[in-house]
């Protein structure tokens, strides 16, 4: 197993904790550099570690009792210092005030970077768009 594969396994274990409502294991995996970004489905993109951690805390507070985490990797590529992965991440969890576990499927792009202390997460984008949608679904209602 390469050091990147080992890191990806740690990342997936951190996501298992995240869907239980615990963001802490994943926080250790993020780049400390100012260009790191997170675009999770709970809010706008966050840039920089402080904002990323705030977004992670909000997201983790919205989920609990997760189970059956899956990854269907669509594409991945790596160089000596940079890698990406596009996947569909699935699972079941309680969202918000839901009394029961609901199925959730996310389209996820993750970018990894080798830094002085090993591989780190430098970007994660996740959204619920996993099936075709009509063009009208892109229109935001006037507010």
C-alpha positions as CSV (number, residue, x, y, z in Angstrom):
1,X,0.0,0.0,0.0
2,X,1.4,3.4,-1.0
3,X,1.5,6.3,1.5
4,X,-1.4,7.9,-0.5
5,X,-3.5,4.8,-0.3
6,X,-2.8,4.7,3.5
7,X,-3.9,8.4,3.7
8,X,-7.1,7.7,1.7
9,X,-8.0,4.9,4.1
10,X,-7.5,7.3,7.1
11,X,-9.7,9.8,5.3
12,X,-12.5,7.2,4.8
13,X,-12.3,6.2,8.4
14,X,-12.6,9.9,9.3
15,X,-15.7,10.2,7.2
16,X,-17.2,7.2,9.1
17,X,-16.7,9.3,12.2
18,X,-18.1,12.4,10.5
19,X,-21.4,10.7,9.7
20,X,-21.6,9.8,13.4
21,X,-21.4,13.6,14.1
22,X,-17.7,13.7,14.9
23,X,-15.6,16.0,12.7
24,X,-12.4,15.7,14.8
25,X,-10.7,12.8,13.1
26,X,-11.0,14.5,9.7
27,X,-9.6,17.8,11.0
28,X,-6.2,16.3,11.5
29,X,-6.0,15.4,7.8
30,X,-6.4,18.9,6.4
31,X,-3.7,21.1,5.0
32,X,-2.7,24.0,7.2
33,X,-1.9,26.1,4.1
34,X,-4.2,29.1,3.4
35,X,-5.3,27.8,0.0
36,X,-7.2,24.8,1.4
37,X,-11.0,24.8,0.5
38,X,-14.1,22.9,1.5
39,X,-17.4,23.0,-0.4
40,X,-19.8,20.8,1.5
41,X,-23.5,20.5,0.9
42,X,-24.4,22.4,4.1
43,X,-23.2,25.9,3.0
44,X,-21.0,28.0,0.8
45,X,-17.4,27.2,0.1
46,X,-14.9,27.8,3.0
47,X,-11.3,28.8,2.4
48,X,-8.6,28.5,5.1
49,X,-8.4,26.1,8.0
50,X,-10.5,28.2,10.4
51,X,-13.4,28.5,8.0
52,X,-13.1,24.9,7.0
53,X,-13.3,23.8,10.6
54,X,-16.4,26.0,11.1
55,X,-18.1,24.5,8.1
56,X,-17.1,21.0,9.2
57,X,-18.6,21.6,12.7
58,X,-21.8,22.9,11.2
59,X,-22.0,19.8,8.9
60,X,-21.2,17.3,11.6
61,X,-23.9,18.9,13.8
62,X,-26.4,18.2,11.1
63,X,-25.7,14.4,10.9
64,X,-25.7,11.5,13.3
65,X,-26.0,7.8,13.6
66,X,-24.5,7.2,10.1
67,X,-23.9,3.7,8.7
68,X,-23.1,1.8,5.5
69,X,-20.7,4.3,4.1
70,X,-19.7,3.5,0.5
71,X,-17.4,4.9,-2.1
72,X,-17.8,4.3,-5.8
73,X,-14.7,5.8,-7.3
74,X,-15.4,7.1,-10.8
75,X,-11.9,8.5,-11.6
76,X,-8.7,9.1,-9.8
77,X,-5.2,10.3,-10.7
78,X,-2.0,10.9,-8.9
79,X,1.4,12.5,-9.4
80,X,4.3,12.5,-6.9
81,X,2.8,15.5,-5.0
82,X,-0.9,16.0,-6.1
83,X,-3.8,13.6,-6.6
84,X,-7.6,13.7,-7.1
85,X,-10.5,11.4,-6.8
86,X,-14.0,11.7,-8.1
87,X,-16.5,9.4,-6.4
88,X,-20.1,8.8,-5.3
89,X,-20.2,8.6,-1.5
90,X,-23.3,6.9,-0.1
91,X,-24.6,6.0,3.3
92,X,-27.5,6.2,5.6
93,X,-27.8,8.7,8.5
94,X,-30.1,10.9,10.5
95,X,-30.1,14.4,9.0
96,X,-31.2,17.4,11.1
97,X,-34.1,16.4,13.2
98,X,-35.0,13.2,11.3
99,X,-36.0,10.4,13.6
100,X,-34.9,7.8,11.1
101,X,-31.8,7.1,9.0
102,X,-32.2,8.4,5.5
103,X,-30.2,7.3,2.4
104,X,-27.8,9.9,1.2
105,X,-25.7,10.0,-2.0
106,X,-23.1,12.7,-2.7
107,X,-21.0,13.5,-5.7
108,X,-17.6,14.1,-4.2
109,X,-14.3,15.5,-5.6
110,X,-11.3,15.3,-3.3
111,X,-7.9,16.8,-4.0
112,X,-4.9,15.6,-2.0
113,X,-1.4,17.2,-1.8
114,X,1.8,15.9,-0.5
115,X,3.2,18.4,2.0
116,X,6.3,18.4,4.3
117,X,4.5,16.1,6.8
118,X,2.8,13.8,4.3
119,X,-0.4,13.7,2.3
120,X,-3.1,16.2,3.3
121,X,-6.6,17.1,2.1
122,X,-6.4,20.4,0.2
123,X,-10.0,20.4,-1.3
124,X,-13.3,18.6,-0.9
125,X,-16.4,19.4,-2.8
126,X,-19.6,17.4,-2.1
127,X,-23.1,17.9,-3.4
128,X,-26.2,15.8,-3.9
129,X,-26.3,15.9,-7.7
130,X,-25.9,12.3,-8.6
131,X,-28.6,12.0,-11.3
132,X,-29.4,14.0,-14.4
133,X,-31.4,17.2,-13.7
134,X,-33.3,19.6,-16.0
135,X,-31.6,22.9,-16.8
136,X,-34.3,24.8,-14.8
137,X,-33.0,23.2,-11.6
138,X,-30.1,25.5,-11.8
139,X,-32.3,28.7,-11.5
140,X,-32.3,30.2,-8.0
141,X,-35.6,31.8,-7.0
142,X,-35.5,35.6,-6.7
143,X,-35.2,36.5,-3.1
